[in-house]
Amino acid sequence: MKKRDLDEIARIEKAIKERYGEEAIINPKSLWDKEKEERYLSDLKEFHSRRETERKEKIEESEGFTINLKKSKTQTDRNCPVCGSYSFAGIDDLFMTKFECCFNCYIQYVEDREERWKSGWRPNS
């Protein structure tokens, strides 16, 4: 480096120090000690081991496919217990979860009668 380059760097550092303070120009490595390094490495190992455990619980790889085990254990019933219809519609999932019926049954039997429905009333077959 040329003398001129070093003078430029010193001038910039001085300006940064005046504007932002001493801690803005110090080398972060100067604040690092052996104790901090050991704590950092142990925390890093703990984080990755915990993450790997969670990953193994959630994912099973088989023949090139990845399966989320949490989702595969729960099975959604697509048949409406009231009318018996089978549905792929996403809106039915909401009503199946909340009211245990499809959207059409909700409109026909539940809407404006939610308290009665929640108390256990169901239409006759």
N, CA, C and O of each residue as an XYZ file, in Angstrom:
500
protein
N       0.826     -1.185      0.000
C       0.000      0.000      0.000
C       0.866      1.243      0.000
O       1.960      1.269      0.565
N       0.373      2.216     -0.615
C       1.083      3.484     -0.645
C       0.780      4.268      0.619
O      -0.220      4.033      1.297
N       1.670      5.207      0.919
C       1.488      6.072      2.086
C       0.186      6.848      1.972
O      -0.499      7.080      2.969
N      -0.150      7.249      0.753
C      -1.369      8.022      0.519
C      -2.616      7.196      0.875
O      -3.567      7.730      1.447
N      -2.615      5.890      0.538
C      -3.732      5.014      0.858
C      -3.904      4.880      2.373
O      -5.029      4.920      2.871
N      -2.824      4.725      3.092
C      -2.892      4.606      4.548
C      -3.419      5.893      5.183
O      -4.185      5.847      6.145
N      -3.008      7.030      4.645
C      -3.523      8.299      5.150
C      -5.026      8.417      4.915
O      -5.757      8.928      5.763
N      -5.474      7.948      3.771
C      -6.905      7.980      3.434
C      -7.698      7.097      4.401
O      -8.756      7.494      4.890
N      -7.177      5.895      4.670
C      -7.839      4.976      5.604
C      -7.908      5.588      6.998
O      -8.939      5.503      7.664
N      -6.813      6.205      7.440
C      -6.782      6.835      8.762
C      -7.791      7.976      8.842
O      -8.452      8.151      9.865
N      -7.910      8.744      7.775
C      -8.856      9.861      7.750
C     -10.296      9.349      7.831
O     -11.126      9.919      8.539
N     -10.582      8.270      7.100
C     -11.931      7.703      7.117
C     -12.256      7.127      8.498
O     -13.355      7.321      9.018
N     -11.290      6.418      9.085
C     -11.497      5.866     10.427
C     -11.746      6.954     11.453
O     -12.598      6.805     12.329
N     -11.020      8.028     11.350
C     -11.185      9.148     12.277
C     -12.574      9.750     12.136
O     -13.213     10.068     13.139
N     -13.050      9.910     10.908
C     -14.385     10.462     10.671
C     -15.469      9.529     11.233
O     -16.446      9.983     11.829
N     -15.277      8.235     11.034
C     -16.241      7.258     11.569
C     -16.258      7.293     13.089
O     -17.322      7.233     13.704
N     -15.070      7.392     13.700
C     -14.962      7.442     15.159
C     -15.668      8.666     15.714
O     -16.381      8.576     16.713
N     -15.472      9.811     15.068
C     -16.109     11.038     15.537
C     -17.628     10.957     15.421
O     -18.351     11.463     16.280
N     -18.103     10.323     14.364
C     -19.541     10.278     14.140
C     -20.243      9.187     14.951
O     -21.310      9.431     15.515
N     -19.652      7.975     15.017
C     -20.330      6.835     15.620
C     -19.710      6.341     16.919
O     -20.311      5.507     17.597
N     -18.538      6.825     17.286
C     -17.919      6.400     18.531
C     -16.815      5.387     18.330
O     -16.615      4.861     17.235
N     -16.105      5.129     19.412
C     -14.930      4.252     19.403
C     -15.272      2.814     18.992
O     -14.514      2.179     18.260
N     -16.420      2.303     19.468
C     -16.754      0.905     19.190
C     -17.049      0.640     17.710
O     -17.089     -0.519     17.297
N     -17.251      1.669     16.920
C     -17.513      1.481     15.491
C     -16.248      1.142     14.705
O     -16.338      0.579     13.614
N     -15.078      1.474     15.235
C     -13.852      1.246     14.473
C     -12.954      0.162     15.054
O     -11.961     -0.214     14.431
N     -13.286     -0.346     16.241
C     -12.421     -1.381     16.811
C     -12.649     -2.707     16.098
O     -13.733     -2.965     15.573
N     -11.634     -3.529     16.086
C     -11.695     -4.839     15.469
C     -12.475     -5.771     16.390
O     -12.096     -5.930     17.550
N     -13.546     -6.390     15.914
C     -14.342     -7.270     16.774
C     -13.530     -8.423     17.356
O     -13.847     -8.932     18.431
N     -12.494     -8.828     16.653
C     -11.666     -9.922     17.130
C     -10.946     -9.557     18.432
O     -10.613    -10.438     19.225
N     -10.708     -8.271     18.650
C     -10.014     -7.855     19.867
C     -10.867     -8.065     21.118
O     -10.323     -8.148     22.219
N     -12.182     -8.153     20.974
C     -13.077     -8.374     22.110
C     -13.359     -9.852     22.347
O     -14.014    -10.206     23.328
N     -12.876    -10.714     21.469
C     -13.147    -12.149     21.527
C     -12.077    -12.840     22.358
O     -10.884    -12.621     22.146
N     -12.497    -13.669     23.299
C     -11.533    -14.418     24.095
C     -11.866    -15.910     24.056
O     -12.846    -16.316     23.433
N     -11.061    -16.706     24.713
C     -11.214    -18.161     24.669
C     -12.556    -18.615     25.264
O     -13.181    -19.546     24.756
N     -12.985    -17.961     26.329
C     -14.245    -18.310     26.978
C     -15.434    -18.065     26.038
O     -16.336    -18.897     25.945
N     -15.431    -16.928     25.349
C     -16.503    -16.630     24.400
C     -16.497    -17.621     23.245
O     -17.554    -18.026     22.761
N     -15.299    -18.010     22.805
C     -15.186    -18.970     21.711
C     -15.766    -20.320     22.119
O     -16.503    -20.926     21.341
N     -15.452    -20.804     23.315
C     -15.964    -22.076     23.798
C     -17.482    -22.030     23.969
O     -18.170    -22.987     23.613
N     -18.010    -20.937     24.505
C     -19.449    -20.784     24.673
C     -20.153    -20.769     23.312
O     -21.198    -21.395     23.140
N     -19.573    -20.050     22.355
C     -20.132    -19.972     21.002
C     -20.168    -21.353     20.341
O     -21.176    -21.732     19.745
N     -19.070    -22.100     20.447
C     -19.016    -23.421     19.820
C     -19.990    -24.400     20.471
O     -20.618    -25.199     19.776
N     -20.123    -24.347     21.801
C     -21.068    -25.246     22.474
C     -22.508    -24.891     22.111
O     -23.326    -25.785     21.897
N     -22.826    -23.602     22.038
C     -24.160    -23.175     21.623
C     -24.448    -23.598     20.193
O     -25.562    -24.017     19.877
N     -23.453    -23.490     19.333
C     -23.606    -23.866     17.932
C     -23.869    -25.370     17.799
O     -24.737    -25.783     17.030
N     -23.124    -26.184     18.545
C     -23.335    -27.638     18.516
C     -24.725    -27.993     19.044
O     -25.411    -28.840     18.473
N     -25.133    -27.353     20.119
C     -26.455    -27.609     20.689
C     -27.563    -27.246     19.704
O     -28.530    -27.991     19.540
N     -27.413    -26.100     19.054
C     -28.398    -25.652     18.078
C     -28.539    -26.651     16.937
O     -29.653    -27.022     16.565
N     -27.410    -27.088     16.380
C     -27.459    -28.000     15.248
C     -27.951    -29.390     15.644
O     -28.642    -30.042     14.861
N     -27.611    -29.853     16.836
C     -28.107    -31.166     17.263
C     -29.618    -31.113     17.490
O     -30.325    -32.061     17.148
N     -30.117    -30.027     18.056
C     -31.555    -29.868     18.271
C     -32.288    -29.781     16.934
O     -33.353    -30.372     16.755
N     -31.703    -29.039     16.008
C     -32.293    -28.877     14.678
C     -32.313    -30.215     13.925
O     -33.292    -30.532     13.249
N     -31.250    -30.985     14.041
C     -31.178    -32.284     13.377
C     -32.204    -33.250     13.973
O     -32.810    -34.034     13.242
N     -32.403    -33.202     15.289
C     -33.396    -34.053     15.941
C     -34.794    -33.701     15.451
O     -35.586    -34.589     15.135
N     -35.100    -32.402     15.388
C     -36.404    -31.965     14.900
C     -36.597    -32.381     13.450
O     -37.690    -32.791     13.060
N     -35.548    -32.278     12.655
C     -35.626    -32.632     11.242
C     -35.910    -34.119     11.078
O     -36.703    -34.507     10.220
N     -35.270    -34.958     11.894
C     -35.488    -36.401     11.802
C     -36.908    -36.765     12.215
O     -37.494    -37.696     11.663
N     -37.465    -36.039     13.180
C     -38.828    -36.300     13.612
C     -39.834    -35.903     12.537
O     -40.873    -36.545     12.390
N     -39.532    -34.856     11.791
C     -40.484    -34.325     10.830
C     -40.402    -34.975      9.454
O     -41.411    -35.053      8.754
N     -39.225    -35.442      9.054
C     -39.037    -35.847      7.664
C     -38.565    -37.284      7.564
O     -37.680    -37.720      8.300
N     -39.166    -38.003      6.649
C     -38.741    -39.354      6.336
C     -38.501    -39.397      4.832
O     -39.382    -39.046      4.047
N     -37.320    -39.824      4.436
C     -37.003    -39.892      3.023
C     -37.094    -41.337      2.566
O     -36.531    -42.236      3.190
N     -37.804    -41.546      1.477
C     -37.997    -42.893      0.968
C     -38.070    -42.853     -0.550
O     -38.938    -42.190     -1.118
N     -37.172    -43.553     -1.198
C     -37.158    -43.685     -2.653
C     -37.225    -42.330     -3.362
O     -37.955    -42.180     -4.342
N     -36.482    -41.364     -2.882
C     -36.429    -40.066     -3.536
C     -37.549    -39.121     -3.145
O     -37.580    -37.986     -3.620
N     -38.472    -39.554     -2.291
C     -39.566    -38.701     -1.846
C     -39.339    -38.293     -0.403
O     -38.806    -39.067      0.391
N     -39.737    -37.094     -0.068
C     -39.636    -36.606      1.291
C     -41.044    -36.485      1.851
O     -41.909    -35.856      1.242
N     -41.271    -37.086      3.005
C     -42.595    -37.099      3.612
C     -42.517    -36.401      4.960
O     -41.668    -36.736      5.786
N     -43.390    -35.439      5.184
C     -43.484    -34.786      6.471
C     -44.293    -35.712      7.380
O     -45.485    -35.920      7.157
N     -43.643    -36.264      8.403
C     -44.292    -37.255      9.245
C     -45.454    -36.688     10.038
O     -46.437    -37.391     10.273
N     -45.366    -35.432     10.455
C     -46.465    -34.857     11.211
C     -47.739    -34.824     10.376
O     -48.821    -35.123     10.880
N     -47.616    -34.465      9.116
C     -48.787    -34.403      8.255
C     -49.267    -35.792      7.868
O     -50.467    -36.004      7.690
N     -48.345    -36.744      7.735
C     -48.752    -38.074      7.307
C     -49.475    -38.835      8.413
O     -50.233    -39.760      8.118
N     -49.263    -38.475      9.671
C     -49.918    -39.162     10.776
C     -51.374    -38.735     10.917
O     -52.223    -39.538     11.306
N     -51.663    -37.490     10.607
C     -53.028    -37.016     10.711
C     -53.721    -37.232      9.381
O     -53.186    -36.897      8.325
N     -54.892    -37.782      9.442
C     -55.636    -38.053      8.233
C     -56.940    -37.281      8.294
O     -57.648    -37.316      9.301
N     -57.253    -36.588      7.220
C     -58.458    -35.791      7.172
C     -59.569    -36.617      6.553
O     -59.385    -37.253      5.516
N     -60.705    -36.600      7.191
C     -61.848    -37.300      6.642
C     -62.521    -36.371      5.641
O     -62.961    -35.280      6.003
N     -62.599    -36.790      4.410
C     -63.157    -35.952      3.346
C     -64.651    -36.181      3.170
O     -65.283    -35.493      2.369
N     -65.234    -37.132      3.900
C     -66.669    -37.398      3.798
C     -67.421    -36.573      4.823
O     -67.050    -36.532      5.996
N     -68.470    -35.922      4.379
C     -69.312    -35.150      5.290
C     -70.170    -36.121      6.096
O     -70.868    -36.942      5.499
N     -70.146    -36.060      7.433
C     -70.949    -36.988      8.232
C     -72.451    -36.708      8.136
O     -73.259    -37.571      8.479
N     -72.835    -35.516      7.676
C     -74.250    -35.172      7.592
C     -74.864    -35.690      6.292
O     -75.865    -36.406      6.315
N     -74.257    -35.325      5.156
C     -74.841    -35.714      3.861
C     -74.092    -36.853      3.188
O     -74.611    -37.451      2.246
N     -72.885    -37.169      3.646
C     -72.124    -38.274      3.089
C     -71.377    -37.946      1.812
O     -70.784    -38.838      1.205
N     -71.389    -36.691      1.386
C     -70.695    -36.335      0.140
C     -69.187    -36.284      0.368
O     -68.714    -35.995      1.467
N     -68.453    -36.571     -0.692
C     -66.996    -36.539     -0.659
C     -66.538    -35.284     -1.376
O     -67.036    -34.980     -2.460
N     -65.584    -34.537     -0.787
C     -65.209    -33.254     -1.369
C     -63.707    -33.040     -1.347
O     -63.020    -33.407     -0.393
N     -63.214    -32.436     -2.425
C     -61.824    -32.000     -2.492
C     -61.713    -30.502     -2.261
O     -60.600    -29.976     -2.230
N     -62.806    -29.810     -2.100
C     -62.809    -28.353     -1.990
C     -62.130    -27.915     -0.697
O     -62.346    -28.495      0.367
N     -61.301    -26.875     -0.817
C     -60.594    -26.351      0.345
C     -61.518    -25.710      1.356
O     -61.249    -25.752      2.556
N     -62.602    -25.118      0.890
C     -63.533    -24.454      1.807
C     -64.204    -25.473      2.725
O     -64.555    -25.153      3.861
N     -64.383    -26.703      2.231
C     -64.989    -27.742      3.072
C     -64.097    -28.108      4.248
O     -64.596    -28.486      5.307
N     -62.773    -28.000      4.075
C     -61.859    -28.298      5.179
C     -62.142    -27.408      6.381
O     -62.140    -27.878      7.519
N     -62.383    -26.137      6.136
C     -62.670    -25.195      7.213
C     -63.930    -25.598      7.963
O     -63.938    -25.651      9.193
N     -64.996    -25.883      7.220
C     -66.263    -26.221      7.863
C     -66.236    -27.608      8.492
O     -66.910    -27.846      9.494
N     -65.455    -28.535      7.907
C     -65.312    -29.858      8.521
C     -64.606    -29.751      9.867
O     -64.942    -30.458     10.816
N     -63.625    -28.858      9.935
C     -62.888    -28.675     11.182
C     -63.742    -27.990     12.246
O     -63.756    -28.400     13.406
N     -64.449    -26.948     11.836
C     -65.180    -26.141     12.811
C     -66.562    -26.706     13.147
O     -66.963    -26.702     14.311
N     -67.293    -27.190     12.139
C     -68.671    -27.601     12.364
C     -68.945    -29.083     12.065
O     -70.072    -29.548     12.236
N     -67.929    -29.818     11.624
C     -68.069    -31.233     11.285
C     -69.125    -31.466     10.216
O     -69.931    -32.391     10.310
N     -69.106    -30.613      9.200
C     -69.986    -30.763      8.039
C     -69.371    -30.021      6.865
O     -68.481    -29.190      7.044
N     -69.851    -30.327      5.651
C     -69.340    -29.643      4.463
C     -69.969    -28.251      4.346
O     -70.852    -27.892      5.124
N     -69.512    -27.491      3.386
C     -70.001    -26.125      3.190
C     -71.490    -26.119      2.859
O     -72.236    -25.287      3.375
N     -71.922    -27.036      2.008
C     -73.344    -27.077      1.636
C     -74.230    -27.366      2.841
O     -75.285    -26.752      2.997
N     -73.810    -28.294      3.691
C     -74.575    -28.593      4.906
C     -74.548    -27.404      5.862
O     -75.535    -27.130      6.544
N     -73.428    -26.702      5.911
C     -73.355    -25.514      6.756
C     -74.412    -24.503      6.321
O     -75.145    -23.961      7.147
N     -74.480    -24.254      5.001
C     -75.450    -23.286      4.488
C     -76.878    -23.750      4.788
O     -77.728    -22.954      5.185
N     -77.127    -25.043      4.595
C     -78.484    -25.551      4.741
C     -78.910    -25.707      6.201
O     -80.049    -25.386      6.540
N     -78.024    -26.189      7.068
C     -78.444    -26.541      8.425
C     -77.851    -25.683      9.542
O     -78.499    -25.488     10.570
N     -76.633    -25.168      9.363
C     -75.931    -24.544     10.489
C     -76.057    -23.033     10.503
O     -76.211    -22.441     11.571
N     -75.995    -22.405      9.363
C     -75.974    -20.944      9.290
C     -77.160    -20.351     10.050
O     -78.301    -20.766      9.847
N     -76.893    -19.399     10.910
C     -77.857    -18.726     11.795
C     -78.420    -19.641     12.881
O     -79.297    -19.222     13.636
N     -77.934    -20.883     12.976
C     -78.355    -21.813     14.029
C     -77.128    -22.466     14.666
O     -77.163    -23.641     15.031
N     -76.067    -21.713     14.794
C     -74.800    -22.283     15.256
C     -74.875    -22.794     16.690
O     -74.284    -23.829     16.999
N     -75.580    -22.103     17.564
C     -75.689    -22.555     18.960
C     -76.399    -23.902     19.033
O     -75.984    -24.797     19.769
N     -77.451    -24.030     18.275
C     -78.195    -25.286     18.243
C     -77.315    -26.411     17.696
O     -77.356    -27.535     18.196
N     -76.522    -26.106     16.670
C     -75.637    -27.099     16.065
C     -74.555    -27.534     17.052
O     -74.246    -28.719     17.177
N     -73.988    -26.552     17.745
C     -72.917    -26.857     18.711
C     -73.446    -27.635     19.923
O     -72.694    -28.355     20.580
N     -74.716    -27.489     20.204
C     -75.296    -28.234     21.336
C     -75.547    -29.706     20.990
O     -75.866    -30.505     21.870
N     -75.403    -30.068     19.692
C     -75.502    -31.473     19.326
C     -76.601    -31.801     18.338
O     -76.680    -32.946     17.893
N     -77.450    -30.861     17.971
C     -78.527    -31.131     17.020
C     -77.962    -31.471     15.655
O     -77.032    -30.814     15.188
N     -78.515    -32.491     15.010
C     -78.171    -32.846     13.638
C     -79.476    -33.176     12.923
O     -80.426    -33.642     13.553
N     -79.531    -32.937     11.609
C     -80.770    -33.235     10.864
C     -80.987    -34.754     10.751
O     -80.042    -35.541     10.800
N     -82.236    -35.125     10.602
C     -82.541    -36.543     10.399
C     -82.106    -36.959      9.000
O     -82.124    -36.153      8.070
N     -81.722    -38.198      8.860
C     -81.300    -38.703      7.556
C     -82.477    -38.715      6.649
O     -82.357    -39.106      5.488
